[in-house]
Amino acid sequence: MFLQQKLSRTFFSAITAILLVLLIGIYWYSVPLINKEVYKIEKNASRLVLNNVFELASTMQLNLKPQKEEVVHRLRQIIKNSVIAKTGYLFIFDEQGNMLHHPNPNINGTNALLLKDPKTGEPILQELIAVADTGKELEYLWDKPSDANNYSHSKLSLVRHLPELGWYICSSVYIDELQSSGQLLSRRILTMGFIAFMCAIFLALIFSYWVTKPINTLALIARKVSQGDLTVTSGISRTDELGILGKAFDDMVDQMRENIEMLDLKVASRTQTLATTNAQLQQALSESQQAQQQLAQVQHINAVGQLAGGLAHDFNNILTIILGNLLAAQQDNEHNKGLLLRLLPAIKASRKGSDITNRLLAFSRRQYLVPCRVDITVLIVETIELLKGSLPSKITINTDFSSEKLQVYVDANQLENCLINLVLNAKDAMPNGGVITIIVNKRIVDNLLQFD
């Protein structure tokens, strides 16, 4: 915007300066010439008036020679109606210096031989007679009606001689009046030049506005486009270079808008694709983490199972030896009641330990499944007794058994392991404590139940 304003001001200032210099040059060069030429024209006009009157007087003196008074009267009428410049006039005097006709009543009818030229001090009539019919003008000083007795105003006179009548016909005009016409014309020319100058400035302003308005419009549109508004148009509909520039700018903005819209669509599509791919990757990563956790858990269980299986196998061998010796001692001392009372708890505990090792072996998959009919309520009660030492005091196990006796055909060790896992999982789900309820009911199913 600053560049456009500077360009506009520079352009307008340049045109104004050129016009001003041109006007001053024309005035400086032409005014003296005009004044000089107008001065010549006015002098020639004065000479022409004098010559016309002289020719008329010559004709009249030939035609009316016997009637001198009538000639003088008619000449006076003609001279009275003859005007040179603004206040210039014609006057007649004879060879004796008598003023036959003069518009000044103080001079008319008097002898003017005593009138002297204030400039030279010589009799003015003699100076007039000296330039008669020579084609030269006499310049002398005289007063003005508006400035009486001030003989400082230059006048110019032409003189023609009528020898038949002994008359001298003279013209008299103030030089400043001859020059005033030129000055008036110069002032008019200056006024017209000033008017032309103002018109030129006005036209320059219009031309500057005509040139800079589209540029300002394009600058405003460019600023809006830089701020992100791609809906604007220049609105310049011209056939010149600025119109071509405006159309090219509008086409550029349209192309930018189309490119940005296409880019937005591509970005949106690519973003959607990336979002979908990212979701798939997140899901795959989550599944991978879950699989890794499950694999780690399986590996951990396998390791624990292998360790438990090894320990159970070794412990079972020890219990087998102990149980065998206890049974042998029982057979050898059937009649020793006191000893039998001590052997029976040991045998029962050994068998219980053997059952526990068998369960560990089943857990570690080192023992084959042995399904049989099992009273499920008894198995649950025994399992609860086994788990009481593993549960915190803030967790309580309640049971709700059916009144009728319920038996299932299952591997007792596997069912016990299943119950243990369920109770331990429930314990982990209740870090703040709670109640675990085991319910046993009879249920008849029509279709095979499937569990994940």
PyMOL commands that set and color helices and strands:
alter all, ss='L'
color gray80, all
select helices_A, chain A and resi 2-63+68-80+124-130+175-226+241-332+337-363+376-390+412-429
alter helices_A, ss='H'
color red, helices_A
select strands_A, chain A and resi 89-94+99-101+138-142+153-162+167-174+371-375+395-401+407-411+434-440
alter strands_A, ss='S'
color yellow, strands_A
deselect
rebuild
show_as cartoon
